[in-house]
Amino acid sequence: MDHPPYSPDVAPCDFNLFPKVKNIMQGEYFVDVDTIKRETTKLLKRLIKEDIQHCF
């Protein structure tokens, strides 16, 4: 199912990808926004292809 790129509605990633990222990062403490960006980028690069394909 297609999803408009700027829709205020819930996107498929809200059900699959974001909870997985949230669970992995739960309990972590970040000192600044740059650290959050860096660590999130590392985590997203580690996800397997199937994890990301479930979003779309």
N, C-alpha and C positions, 0 to 999 in steps of 0.2 A: 504494500500500500504506500503510495506517495505521501510525503509529508511536506507542507510548505516550509521553506527555510526560516521564515520569520514569524511563524505562528506562535501565539501566546499559549496554545494548548500543549498538552503533554506530548513529548516526542518519544519515539521508540527507545532512545538511549536512556531515558528516565527510568525505564523498567529493567534494563539489562546491564548496561555499562556503568552508569553512575553508582548503583548499589554495590557493584563489585569493587570499584575504586574506593568507595566510602569504607567498606569493610576492611580492605587492606590497610587503609591509612588511619583507621580508628585508633585512638589513643596516642597518636603522634602529636608532637608540639613543634610548631614552626616559628622561628623568630621574626621572619619578615615575609613579605609577599614574594620576593624573588626566590626564596627558598621553597615556598609552596609551589611556585611555577616549575622550578627545576625538578623537584621530587615527583610532581605529578607527571611531568614529561617523561621521566625515567620509567615510572610505573606504566604509563600508557604504551611505551615502546616494548615493555616486557609482555604485555598481553598477547595471547595467541590469536591467530587469525579468526578462529571460530568464535571467540569472545566478541570480537568486533562485528563479525557478520551477523550475529543475532540482533544487532541494533537496527538492521535495515531489511 
